[in-house]
């Protein structure tokens, strides 16, 4: 069973751990993220492109006065791109001490699943092993449990910090979206 943060676990009536997850879709796949990692979920809004922004950052948003870099999970996970629609959301979460937004196709629900229904991640390739914590079984559905921390390398965190500094220092309206 994968190691998940203690704050996202509770005790079930049967004495086993219960995982509290936010489920969302990226492409045709359903993912789960520990609920305590999620700060908020907002509707997709227009993203501002910052000059010389790393390819993995779609843009930035101003969320209550704080510049938040936004990363498209489709591109980051190697899933074919799709069009945003009214269900598209930005999941705002903390990743290695930094607040980031992640574009997802749809936020499904908040789930409570028994930790004993989670199996270890399959050993498919390096990328999958890095961010997939396990596979949760809910009736006939499979939920890919992810850890956002490995999605962004230390070097990329440095690039994100530079984007944030540049965005904070620029005069309002100096960039085109």
Secondary structure by P-SEA (a helix, b strand, c coil): cccccccccccccccbbbbbbbbbbcccbbbbcccccccccccccbbbbccccccccccccccccbbbbbbcccccccccbbbbcccbbbbbbbcccbbbbbbbccccbbbbbbcccccccccccccccccccbbbbcccbbbbbbbccccccaaaaaaaaaaaaaaaacccccccc
